[in-house]
């Protein structure tokens, strides 16, 4: 999955992601990748410079591929433009909900 932050032209793109989970309808199940935000794209508590606006997350998880015609939901929080404020990192953020539909199944 590739996510993208707004381009604020500050070199501080997608710096962290959090509260990342998915649900597959028709008894397909749920999976929580993680709850608390995690730094990505080389960003950390002490350094966050020249961060791209996109980040691609790839991880296998234990849910079967949904059948054709199944709806699914993805929830994720995206953090960008993270800067140091009073000895802690402050970020812009957006909670995103994606509702998708499986057009075809892999065999």
DSSP file (Angstrom, degrees, kcal/mol; ACC not computed):
  #  RESIDUE AA STRUCTURE BP1 BP2  ACC     N-H-->O    O-->H-N    N-H-->O    O-->H-N    TCO  KAPPA ALPHA  PHI   PSI    X-CA   Y-CA   Z-CA
    1    1 A X              0   0    0      0, 0.0    56,-3.3     0, 0.0     2,-0.5   0.000 360.0 360.0 360.0 131.6    0.0    0.0    0.0
    2    2 A X  E     -A   56   0A   0     54,-0.3     2,-0.3    52,-0.0    54,-0.2  -0.927 360.0-173.5-109.3 129.9    1.4    3.4   -0.9
    3    3 A X  E     -A   55   0A   0     52,-2.8    52,-2.1    -2,-0.5     2,-0.4  -0.817   4.4-159.5-116.5 159.9    0.3    6.5    1.0
    4    4 A X  E     -A   54   0A   0     -2,-0.3    50,-0.2    50,-0.2     2,-0.2  -1.000   5.7-149.4-143.0 140.8    1.1   10.1    0.3
    5    5 A X        -     0   0    0     48,-2.6     9,-0.1    -2,-0.4     2,-0.1  -0.601  41.7 -84.5 -97.5 165.6    1.1   13.3    2.4
    6    6 A X        -     0   0    0     -2,-0.2     2,-1.0     1,-0.1    -1,-0.1  -0.415  45.2-115.3 -62.2 148.0    0.4   16.8    1.1
    7    7 A X        +     0   0    0      1,-0.2    -1,-0.1     2,-0.1     6,-0.1  -0.780  38.0 173.2 -90.2 102.2    3.5   18.4   -0.4
    8    8 A X        -     0   0    0     -2,-1.0    -1,-0.2     4,-0.1    -2,-0.0   0.387  46.8-122.2 -88.4   2.8    4.2   21.3    1.8
    9    9 A X  S    S+     0   0    0      1,-0.1    -2,-0.1    -3,-0.0     4,-0.0   0.834  86.5 108.8  57.7  35.4    7.5   22.0    0.0
   10   10 A X  S    S-     0   0    0     41,-0.1    40,-0.3    39,-0.0    41,-0.1   0.326  90.2-114.6-118.5   3.6    9.3   21.7    3.3
   11   11 A X  S    S+     0   0    0     39,-0.1    40,-3.6     1,-0.1     2,-0.3   0.699  86.1 113.6  70.5  18.4   11.1   18.3    2.6
   12   12 A X  B     +b   51   0B   0     38,-0.2    69,-2.8    37,-0.1     3,-0.2  -0.613  37.7 151.0-124.8  70.9    9.0   16.7    5.4
   13   13 A X        -     0   0    0     38,-2.0    68,-0.6    -2,-0.3     2,-0.4   0.407  61.1  -8.9 -76.5-144.3    6.7   14.2    3.8
   14   14 A X  E     +C   80   0C   0     38,-1.0    66,-0.2     1,-0.2    -1,-0.2  -0.375  67.0 162.6 -59.7 111.7    5.3   11.0    5.3
   15   15 A X  E     +     0   0C   0     64,-2.8    25,-2.6    -2,-0.4     2,-0.3   0.672  59.7   4.6-107.2 -24.8    7.2   10.7    8.5
   16   16 A X  E     -CD  79  39C   0     63,-1.4    63,-2.5    23,-0.3    -1,-0.3  -0.988  54.0-157.8-157.0 155.9    5.1    8.3   10.5
   17   17 A X  E     +CD  78  38C   0     21,-2.0    21,-3.1    -2,-0.3     2,-0.3  -0.971  22.8 160.4-133.5 151.7    2.0    6.0   10.2
   18   18 A X  E     +C   77   0C   0     59,-1.9    59,-3.1    -2,-0.3    18,-0.2  -0.960  46.1  44.8-159.2 175.0   -0.2    4.7   12.9
   19   19 A X  E    S+     0   0C   0     16,-2.8     2,-0.6    -2,-0.3    16,-0.2   0.905  72.1 172.8  49.1  50.4   -3.5    3.2   14.0
   20   20 A X  E     + E   0  34C   0     14,-1.8    13,-1.9    56,-0.2    14,-1.4  -0.816   8.2 136.3-101.9 115.2   -3.3    0.9   10.9
   21   21 A X  E     -CE  75  32C   0     54,-2.3    54,-2.7    -2,-0.6     2,-0.3  -0.952  30.2-153.8-149.5 167.5   -5.9   -1.8   10.6
   22   22 A X  E     -CE  74  31C   0      9,-2.5     9,-2.2    -2,-0.3     2,-0.4  -0.979   0.8-160.2-144.5 158.6   -8.2   -3.5    8.0
   23   23 A X  E     -CE  73  30C   0     50,-2.2    50,-2.9    -2,-0.3     2,-0.5  -0.998   7.3-154.0-139.7 134.7  -11.5   -5.3    7.9
   24   24 A X  E  >> -CE  72  29C   0      5,-3.0     4,-1.1    -2,-0.4     5,-1.0  -0.951  21.5-134.0-110.8 124.6  -12.8   -7.6    5.2
   25   25 A X  T >45S+     0   0    0     46,-2.5     3,-0.6    -2,-0.5    45,-0.0   0.010  81.2  52.4 -66.0 178.7  -16.6   -8.0    5.0
   26   26 A X  T 345S-     0   0    0      1,-0.2    -1,-0.2     2,-0.1    44,-0.0   0.890 137.2 -57.0  58.1  44.5  -18.5  -11.3    4.6
   27   27 A X  T 345S+     0   0    0      1,-0.1    -1,-0.2    -3,-0.1    -2,-0.2   0.783  98.7 139.5  60.4  29.2  -16.8  -12.8    7.6
   28   28 A X  T <<5 -     0   0    0     -4,-1.1    36,-0.3    -3,-0.6    -3,-0.2   0.709  56.2-127.9 -77.1 -20.4  -13.4  -12.2    6.0
   29   29 A X  E   < -E   24   0C   0     -5,-1.0    -5,-3.0    34,-0.1     2,-0.3  -0.408  13.2 -89.5 107.1 179.1  -11.8  -11.1    9.3
   30   30 A X  E     -E   23   0C   0     -7,-0.2     2,-0.3    -2,-0.1    -7,-0.2  -0.915  24.7-168.3-131.4 154.9   -9.8   -8.2   10.7
   31   31 A X  E     -E   22   0C   0     -9,-2.2    -9,-2.5    -2,-0.3     2,-0.6  -0.954   8.1-159.3-147.0 130.1   -6.1   -7.5   11.1
   32   32 A X  E     -E   21   0C   0     -2,-0.3   -11,-0.2   -11,-0.2     3,-0.1  -0.941   4.7-173.8-107.4 114.6   -4.4   -4.8   13.1
   33   33 A X  E     -     0   0C   0    -13,-1.9     2,-0.3    -2,-0.6    -1,-0.2   0.941  69.0 -37.0 -72.3 -47.9   -0.9   -4.0   11.8
   34   34 A X  E     -E   20   0C   0    -14,-1.4   -14,-1.8     1,-0.1    -1,-0.3  -0.948  43.4-149.6-168.5 161.6   -0.1   -1.7   14.7
   35   35 A X  S    S+     0   0    0     -2,-0.3   -16,-2.8   -16,-0.2    -1,-0.1   0.865  75.7  61.6-102.9 -59.9   -1.8    0.9   16.9
   36   36 A X  S    S-     0   0    0    -18,-0.2   -16,-0.1     1,-0.1   -19,-0.1  -0.367  97.3 -89.6 -72.4 150.2    0.7    3.5   18.0
   37   37 A X        -     0   0    0    -19,-0.2     2,-0.4   -21,-0.1   -19,-0.3  -0.250  39.9-157.4 -59.2 144.7    2.5    5.6   15.4
   38   38 A X  E     -D   17   0C   0    -21,-3.1   -21,-2.0    -3,-0.1     2,-0.1  -0.989  19.9-116.1-125.6 134.4    5.7    4.3   13.9
   39   39 A X  E     +D   16   0C   0     -2,-0.4   -23,-0.3   -23,-0.2     2,-0.3  -0.407  40.7 175.1 -65.7 143.0    8.4    6.4   12.3
   40   40 A X    >   +     0   0    0    -25,-2.6     3,-2.0     1,-0.1    15,-0.0  -0.853  48.7  42.4-138.9 173.9    9.0    5.7    8.6
   41   41 A X  T 3  S-     0   0    0      1,-0.3    11,-0.2    -2,-0.3    -1,-0.1   0.767 128.9 -59.8  58.1  30.0   11.1    7.0    5.6
   42   42 A X  T 3  S+     0   0    0      1,-0.3    -1,-0.3    -3,-0.1     2,-0.2   0.511 101.2 137.0  80.3   3.3   14.2    7.4    7.8
   43   43 A X    <   +     0   0    0     -3,-2.0    -1,-0.3   -28,-0.2     2,-0.3  -0.549  24.2 165.6 -81.7 149.4   12.4    9.8   10.2
   44   44 A X        -     0   0    0      3,-2.9    -4,-0.1    -2,-0.2    -6,-0.0  -0.877  53.3 -84.9-149.3-179.3   13.0    9.4   13.9
   45   45 A X  S    S+     0   0    0     -2,-0.3     3,-0.1     1,-0.2    -2,-0.0   0.834 128.0  34.6 -61.3 -32.3   12.5   11.3   17.2
   46   46 A X  S    S+     0   0    0      1,-0.2     2,-0.4    43,-0.0    -1,-0.2   0.647 123.5  33.6-100.9 -16.0   15.8   13.1   16.7
   47   47 A X        +     0   0    0     -5,-0.0    -3,-2.9    36,-0.0    -1,-0.2  -0.993  46.7 156.6-146.8 134.5   16.0   13.6   13.0
   48   48 A X        +     0   0    0     -2,-0.4     2,-0.3    -5,-0.2     3,-0.1  -0.575  27.7 138.4-157.1  84.4   13.5   14.2   10.2
   49   49 A X        +     0   0    0     -7,-0.2   -37,-0.1     1,-0.2   -38,-0.1  -0.968  61.4   9.1-135.4 148.2   14.9   15.8    7.1
   50   50 A X  S    S+     0   0    0     -2,-0.3     2,-0.5   -40,-0.3   -38,-0.2   0.910  77.0 172.4  52.6  51.1   14.4   15.4    3.3
   51   51 A X  B     -b   12   0B   0    -40,-3.6   -38,-2.0    -3,-0.1    -1,-0.2  -0.790  30.4-122.5 -94.5 126.7   11.5   13.0    3.8
   52   52 A X        -     0   0    0     -2,-0.5   -38,-1.0   -11,-0.2   -47,-0.1  -0.256  14.7-124.0 -66.5 156.5    9.6   12.0    0.6
   53   53 A X  S    S+     0   0    0    -40,-0.3   -48,-2.6   -49,-0.1     2,-0.3   0.630  91.8  63.2 -76.4 -12.7    5.9   12.7    0.3
   54   54 A X  E     -A    4   0A   0    -50,-0.2     2,-0.3   -40,-0.1   -50,-0.2  -0.831  57.2-177.6-113.0 152.9    5.2    9.0   -0.4
   55   55 A X  E     -A    3   0A   0    -52,-2.1   -52,-2.8    -2,-0.3     2,-0.5  -0.976  13.6-150.9-144.1 134.1    5.7    5.8    1.7
   56   56 A X  E     -A    2   0A   0     -2,-0.3     2,-0.5   -54,-0.2   -54,-0.3  -0.933   8.7-160.2-109.6 123.5    5.0    2.2    0.6
   57   57 A X        +     0   0    0    -56,-3.3     2,-0.4    -2,-0.5    -2,-0.0  -0.894  12.4 177.3-102.9 123.7    4.1   -0.3    3.3
   58   58 A X        +     0   0    0     -2,-0.5     2,-0.3     2,-0.0    -2,-0.0  -0.981  15.8 139.2-130.3 121.3    4.6   -4.0    2.4
   59   59 A X        -     0   0    0     -2,-0.4     2,-0.2     2,-0.0    -2,-0.0  -0.937  44.6-124.0-159.2 135.2    3.9   -6.7    4.9
   60   60 A X        -     0   0    0     -2,-0.3     2,-0.3     2,-0.0    -2,-0.0  -0.524  32.7-174.8 -76.3 149.2    2.3  -10.1    4.7
   61   61 A X        -     0   0    0      2,-0.2     2,-1.5    -2,-0.2   -30,-0.0  -0.957  34.4-102.4-145.3 162.8   -0.6  -10.7    7.1
   62   62 A X  S    S+     0   0    0     -2,-0.3     2,-0.4     2,-0.0    -2,-0.0  -0.460  77.4 106.3 -93.8  64.9   -2.8  -13.6    8.0
   63   63 A X        -     0   0    0     -2,-1.5    -2,-0.2   -34,-0.1   -34,-0.1  -0.996  68.8-117.3-133.3 136.5   -6.1  -13.0    6.1
   64   64 A X        -     0   0    0     -2,-0.4     2,-0.3   -36,-0.3     3,-0.1  -0.337  42.7 -89.6 -67.7 154.6   -7.1  -14.9    3.0
   65   65 A X        -     0   0    0      1,-0.1    -1,-0.1    41,-0.1    40,-0.0  -0.484  51.5-114.8 -62.9 125.6   -7.5  -13.0   -0.2
   66   66 A X        -     0   0    0     -2,-0.3    40,-0.2     1,-0.1     3,-0.1  -0.266  30.4-109.7 -63.4 150.4  -11.1  -11.8   -0.3
   67   67 A X    >   -     0   0    0      1,-0.2     3,-1.3    38,-0.1    35,-0.2  -0.364  46.4 -77.0 -76.2 159.8  -13.4  -13.2   -3.0
   68   68 A X  T 3  S+     0   0    0      1,-0.2    35,-0.2    35,-0.1    -1,-0.2  -0.274 119.6  30.8 -54.6 137.6  -14.6  -11.1   -5.9
   69   69 A X  T 3  S+     0   0    0     33,-2.9     2,-0.4     1,-0.3    -1,-0.2   0.570  88.3 131.8  88.6   9.7  -17.4   -8.8   -4.9
   70   70 A X    <   -     0   0    0     -3,-1.3    32,-2.7    32,-0.3    -1,-0.3  -0.794  48.1-140.5 -99.3 137.4  -16.2   -8.4   -1.3
   71   71 A X  E     - F   0 101C   0     -2,-0.4   -46,-2.5    30,-0.2     2,-0.3  -0.664  21.9-176.0 -89.5 149.4  -16.0   -5.0    0.4
   72   72 A X  E     -CF  24 100C   0     28,-2.5    28,-2.8    -2,-0.3     2,-0.4  -0.976  13.7-144.9-144.0 157.8  -13.1   -4.1    2.7
   73   73 A X  E     -CF  23  99C   0    -50,-2.9   -50,-2.2    -2,-0.3     2,-0.4  -0.946   7.5-168.8-123.9 143.3  -12.0   -1.2    4.9
   74   74 A X  E     -CF  22  98C   0     24,-2.3    24,-3.0    -2,-0.4     2,-0.4  -1.000   4.2-169.6-129.2 132.9   -8.5    0.2    5.7
   75   75 A X  E     +CF  21  97C   0    -54,-2.7   -54,-2.3    -2,-0.4     2,-0.3  -0.982  16.9 156.2-120.4 133.8   -7.9    2.7    8.5
   76   76 A X  E     - F   0  96C   0     20,-2.2    20,-3.3    -2,-0.4     2,-0.5  -0.985  33.7-137.7-154.5 145.5   -4.6    4.5    8.9
   77   77 A X  E     -CF  18  95C   0    -59,-3.1   -59,-1.9    -2,-0.3     2,-0.4  -0.912  20.9-157.3-103.3 133.4   -3.2    7.7   10.4
   78   78 A X  E     -CF  17  94C   0     16,-2.6    16,-1.9    -2,-0.5     2,-0.4  -0.938   5.2-164.9-114.9 132.3   -0.6    9.6    8.3
   79   79 A X  E     +CF  16  93C   0    -63,-2.5   -64,-2.8    -2,-0.4   -63,-1.4  -0.949  17.3 156.2-119.2 136.3    1.8   12.0    9.9
   80   80 A X  E     +CF  14  92C   0     12,-2.2    12,-2.8    -2,-0.4   -67,-0.2  -0.912  48.4  43.9-149.2 174.0    3.9   14.6    8.0
   81   81 A X  E    S-     0   0C   0    -69,-2.8     2,-0.4   -68,-0.6    -1,-0.1   0.903  70.9-177.6  50.6  47.8    5.8   17.9    8.4
   82   82 A X  E     +     0   0C   0    -69,-0.3     2,-0.3     9,-0.2     9,-0.2  -0.645   5.9 168.9 -81.1 126.0    7.2   16.8   11.7
   83   83 A X  E     - F   0  90C   0      7,-2.7     7,-3.4    -2,-0.4     2,-0.4  -0.916  39.9 -97.5-133.3 159.0    9.3   19.4   13.5
   84   84 A X  E     + F   0  89C   0     -2,-0.3     2,-0.4     5,-0.2     5,-0.2  -0.660  41.2 175.2 -78.5 127.5   10.8   19.8   16.9
   85   85 A X  E >   - F   0  88C   0      3,-4.0     3,-1.0    -2,-0.4    -2,-0.0  -0.964  69.7 -20.2-134.6 116.0    8.7   22.0   19.3
   86   86 A X  T 3  S-     0   0    0     -2,-0.4    -1,-0.1     1,-0.2     3,-0.1   0.925 128.5 -47.7  51.8  52.0    9.8   22.4   22.9
   87   87 A X  T 3  S+     0   0    0      1,-0.2     2,-0.3     0, 0.0    -1,-0.2   0.654 125.9  85.5  65.7  18.9   12.0   19.3   22.9
   88   88 A X  E <  S-F   85   0C   0     -3,-1.0    -3,-4.0    -5,-0.0     2,-0.4  -0.976  81.8-105.4-142.6 159.8    9.4   17.0   21.3
   89   89 A X  E     -F   84   0C   0     -2,-0.3     2,-0.4    -5,-0.2    -5,-0.2  -0.716  30.8-166.7 -90.3 129.8    8.3   16.3   17.7
   90   90 A X  E     -F   83   0C   0     -7,-3.4    -7,-2.7    -2,-0.4     2,-0.3  -0.943  10.5-175.4-116.0 136.7    5.1   17.8   16.5
   91   91 A X  E     -     0   0C   0     -2,-0.4     2,-0.3    -9,-0.2   -10,-0.2  -0.905  29.4-120.5-131.1 154.7    3.4   16.7   13.2
   92   92 A X  E     -F   80   0C   0    -12,-2.8   -12,-2.2    -2,-0.3     2,-0.3  -0.672  44.4-175.7 -79.7 150.1    0.5   17.4   11.0
   93   93 A X  E     -F   79   0C   0     -2,-0.3     2,-0.3   -14,-0.2   -14,-0.2  -0.990  23.6-166.2-151.1 160.0   -1.7   14.4   10.7
   94   94 A X  E     -F   78   0C   0    -16,-1.9   -16,-2.6    -2,-0.3     2,-0.5  -0.975  18.9-138.6-146.4 130.9   -4.8   13.0    9.0
   95   95 A X  E     -F   77   0C   0     -2,-0.3     2,-0.4   -18,-0.2   -18,-0.2  -0.810  28.4-161.9 -87.5 127.6   -6.9    9.9    9.8
   96   96 A X  E     -F   76   0C   0    -20,-3.3   -20,-2.2    -2,-0.5     2,-0.5  -0.920  14.6-168.8-118.2 136.0   -7.8    8.1    6.6
   97   97 A X  E     -F   75   0C   0     -2,-0.4     2,-0.5   -22,-0.2   -22,-0.2  -0.989   7.3-168.8-121.8 121.8  -10.5    5.5    5.9
   98   98 A X  E     -F   74   0C   0    -24,-3.0   -24,-2.3    -2,-0.5     2,-0.6  -0.946   3.8-165.6-111.8 127.7  -10.5    3.7    2.6
   99   99 A X  E     +F   73   0C   0     -2,-0.5   -26,-0.2   -26,-0.2     2,-0.2  -0.955  20.8 176.9-113.6 114.0  -13.5    1.6    1.6
  100  100 A X  E     -F   72   0C   0    -28,-2.8   -28,-2.5    -2,-0.6     2,-0.4  -0.690  24.1-141.9-121.1 170.0  -12.6   -0.7   -1.3
  101  101 A X  E     -F   71   0C   0    -30,-0.2     2,-0.7    -2,-0.2   -30,-0.2  -0.997  22.3-124.0-133.5 131.2  -14.2   -3.4   -3.4
  102  102 A X        -     0   0    0    -32,-2.7   -33,-2.9    -2,-0.4   -32,-0.3  -0.672  25.3-177.7 -79.7 114.4  -12.5   -6.6   -4.8
  103  103 A X        +     0   0    0     -2,-0.7     2,-0.3     1,-0.2    -1,-0.2   0.795  68.3   3.5 -83.2 -30.8  -13.0   -6.6   -8.5
  104  104 A X  S    S-     0   0    0    -37,-0.1     2,-0.3   -36,-0.1    -1,-0.2  -0.982  70.2-127.0-151.5 158.4  -11.2   -9.9   -9.2
  105  105 A X        -     0   0    0     -2,-0.3     2,-0.3    -3,-0.1   -38,-0.1  -0.824  17.7-128.5-109.8 147.6   -9.7  -12.7   -7.1
  106  106 A X              0   0    0     -2,-0.3   -41,-0.1   -40,-0.2    -2,-0.0  -0.710 360.0 360.0 -87.6 144.9   -6.2  -14.2   -7.4
  107  107 A X              0   0    0     -2,-0.3    -1,-0.1     0, 0.0    -2,-0.0   0.386 360.0 360.0-108.8 360.0   -6.1  -18.0   -7.7
